[in-house]
Amino acid sequence: MSSKKRKAPQWCSAPLLWSLAGVITFLAVWEIGARMSGSNLIFPGPVLVIRQFIALAPTGGFLRALGGSFLRVIAGILFSVPLGITVGILAGLDKRINAFLAPFFAVVAATPVMSVILIAFLIFGSERTPVFTAFLMVFPVMAANTIAGVRAVDPKLKELFALYRISREETVRRLHIPTIMPFILGGLRSSLSLCWKVVVASEVLVQPLLALGTGMQRAKAQLETPELFAWTLATVIAAALTEWGASLVLRSGKKR
């Protein structure tokens, strides 16, 4: 017999087992809470919610709502991420730009999201408000992460590039971008989850035609609590799958 120990299969690794234990614990606490409430109208259990989700998921109304919310999330990301990276690089390189943008970031951070949604609704209407709100929330996150990445560049390398009189554009391309890329990727992952939350919260308030948030509001108005939980579960799954898909794309990009 070989003296080498066999490696445990990947499926029984400790992190996976702990994650599974966490899921089981969460479902158990949920079920206990549902039984203590004594009413599915107040707090339905996980089995009922999952059944409701399975019944809801194949319907045309749900799929159209999911598609509408997904497009708003993608639009919010496409507007906020490139602009946030560009502004973050400029602000990280130039303290004057950073000082100029500081009041804007402070105001956005201090303004309640609900206030932003209501004000945007008056200006943009129900269809564009979720996209604008997502942009306004995600843009500062991406800019702040990018600024932190620019400031993390090694000062000695900066001096070396300056000593050899390498152009600013070349310095950004060869020095700053490789350094800030981990910060940008971290900001992108955070932004995806944040974008889903903000978009759906906006949809609940302004109720566009096709939206997960509109489905939640309708279920709440009709006192269909299991359906409300099912719409919420759909949002959580959609956000998780989007983040997982983005992680796969980013990993494949790194390997290349």
KEMARMI-905435 format. One line per 10 residues: number of its first residue (from 1); their letters; for each residue x, y, z of C-alpha. Coordinates in steps of 0.05 Angstrom, whole numbers, always signed. Example, Ala and Ser with C-alpha at 12.3 -4.5 7.8 and 13.67 -1.06 7.14 Angstrom:
% residues 2
1	AS	+246/-90/+156; +273/-21/+143
END
This chain:
% residues 256
1	MSSKKRKAPQ	+0/+0/+0; +25/+69/-16; +44/+112/+44; +14/+173/+10; -54/+194/+35; -109/+198/-15; -135/+267/-27; -207/+277/-6; -255/+290/-63; -269/+362/-77
11	WCSAPLLWSL	-343/+354/-60; -327/+336/+12; -278/+393/+24; -288/+431/+89; -311/+497/+59; -365/+462/+18; -389/+423/+79; -392/+487/+121; -431/+522/+65; -480/+465/+62
21	AGVITFLAVW	-487/+466/+138; -500/+541/+134; -555/+531/+82; -588/+476/+124; -585/+519/+186; -615/+579/+150; -673/+536/+124; -684/+505/+192; -687/+574/+226; -734/+597/+171
31	EIGARMSGSN	-780/+537/+182; -780/+548/+257; -797/+621/+248; -854/+603/+201; -883/+553/+250; -877/+603/+307; -915/+655/+267; -972/+606/+258; -995/+638/+193; -972/+632/+121
41	LIFPGPVLVI	-1001/+701/+110; -950/+731/+157; -889/+687/+148; -892/+626/+101; -843/+569/+108; -789/+551/+58; -826/+491/+29; -887/+533/+11; -844/+588/-18; -803/+540/-60
51	RQFIALAPTG	-867/+508/-86; -894/+577/-103; -829/+595/-138; -830/+531/-179; -901/+546/-200; -884/+619/-216; -818/+609/-253; -844/+579/-319; -900/+630/-329; -894/+682/-384
61	GFLRALGGSF	-907/+740/-337; -850/+720/-292; -801/+709/-349; -818/+777/-380; -810/+810/-312; -743/+776/-301; -720/+798/-370; -741/+870/-356; -703/+873/-290; -643/+839/-320
71	LRVIAGILFS	-639/+891/-377; -643/+947/-326; -586/+917/-285; -543/+909/-347; -558/+980/-369; -540/+1007/-300; -474/+969/-302; -457/+990/-373; -468/+1063/-356; -435/+1065/-287
81	VPLGITVGIL	-375/+1018/-292; -336/+1048/-351; -350/+1119/-327; -331/+1101/-255; -265/+1071/-278; -248/+1130/-322; -265/+1182/-269; -230/+1140/-216; -165/+1138/-256; -167/+1213/-268
91	AGLDKRINAF	-183/+1228/-195; -130/+1181/-170; -77/+1213/-214; -98/+1286/-202; -114/+1310/-131; -152/+1370/-160; -202/+1325/-195; -209/+1283/-133; -224/+1346/-91; -273/+1369/-144
101	LAPFFAVVAA	-312/+1304/-141; -308/+1294/-66; -372/+1336/-51; -411/+1296/-103; -390/+1230/-73; -407/+1255/-3; -476/+1277/-24; -491/+1211/-59; -467/+1171/+1; -510/+1212/+49
111	TPVMSVILIA	-574/+1214/+7; -625/+1159/+23; -636/+1112/-35; -712/+1120/-29; -705/+1196/-37; -664/+1186/-100; -716/+1138/-128; -774/+1186/-115; -738/+1247/-143; -715/+1207/-205
121	FLIFGSERTP	-786/+1183/-216; -810/+1254/-223; -757/+1268/-275; -748/+1203/-314; -812/+1164/-304; -821/+1092/-283; -781/+1057/-338; -716/+1097/-332; -715/+1109/-257; -686/+1041/-237
131	VFTAFLMVFP	-629/+1049/-287; -613/+1120/-264; -615/+1100/-191; -570/+1040/-204; -521/+1085/-240; -520/+1136/-184; -507/+1083/-132; -456/+1041/-170; -415/+1097/-202; -385/+1122/-136
141	VMAANTIAGV	-368/+1051/-116; -329/+1038/-180; -296/+1106/-177; -275/+1097/-104; -246/+1027/-117; -208/+1053/-177; -180/+1112/-138; -157/+1064/-84; -123/+1022/-137; -87/+1081/-168
151	RAVDPKLKEL	-62/+1102/-99; -37/+1032/-87; +15/+1038/-142; +86/+1031/-116; +117/+1101/-110; +186/+1073/-128; +159/+1047/-194; +128/+1114/-207; +196/+1147/-196; +228/+1096/-243
161	FALYRISREE	+178/+1111/-299; +189/+1185/-288; +264/+1177/-289; +262/+1144/-357; +213/+1198/-381; +160/+1148/-401; +97/+1183/-425; +37/+1189/-380; -6/+1146/-426; +46/+1091/-426
171	TVRRLHIPTI	+54/+1095/-351; -21/+1087/-342; -22/+1027/-389; +39/+991/-363; +39/+1010/-289; -28/+1035/-264; -76/+988/-301; -43/+923/-277; -43/+950/-206; -114/+975/-204
181	MPFILGGLRS	-145/+915/-240; -157/+874/-176; -191/+935/-145; -235/+943/-207; -255/+869/-207; -272/+873/-133; -314/+935/-146; -349/+901/-204; -369/+841/-162; -397/+887/-107
191	SLSLCWKVVV	-431/+930/-159; -470/+872/-189; -503/+854/-123; -515/+927/-106; -544/+940/-175; -595/+884/-168; -616/+910/-99; -624/+982/-123; -660/+964/-188; -711/+919/-153
201	ASEVLVQPLL	-721/+969/-97; -735/+1022/-149; -783/+976/-186; -822/+964/-122; -834/+1039/-114; -844/+1062/-186; -873/+997/-215; -851/+994/-288; -890/+948/-334; -843/+888/-333
211	ALGTGMQRAK	-803/+881/-269; -790/+835/-210; -804/+892/-163; -872/+903/-194; -888/+830/-182; -869/+838/-109; -912/+899/-101; -971/+865/-134; -965/+804/-90; -960/+848/-28
221	AQLETPELFA	-1022/+887/-48; -1061/+823/-58; -1035/+794/+9; -1003/+736/-28; -945/+730/+20; -917/+663/-7; -916/+694/-77; -881/+756/-49; -827/+710/-19; -823/+673/-85
231	WTLATVIAAA	-810/+738/-123; -756/+755/-72; -725/+686/-79; -724/+696/-155; -686/+762/-145; -635/+729/-100; -624/+673/-149; -618/+720/-208; -567/+764/-171; -526/+703/-150
241	LTEWGASLVL	-526/+674/-221; -506/+741/-251; -448/+748/-202; -427/+676/-214; -429/+685/-290; -388/+749/-284; -337/+712/-241; -330/+657/-293; -319/+709/-348; -267/+745/-307
251	RSGKKR	-230/+681/-290; -228/+659/-363; -201/+728/-380; -145/+722/-329; -124/+653/-357; -117/+683/-426
END
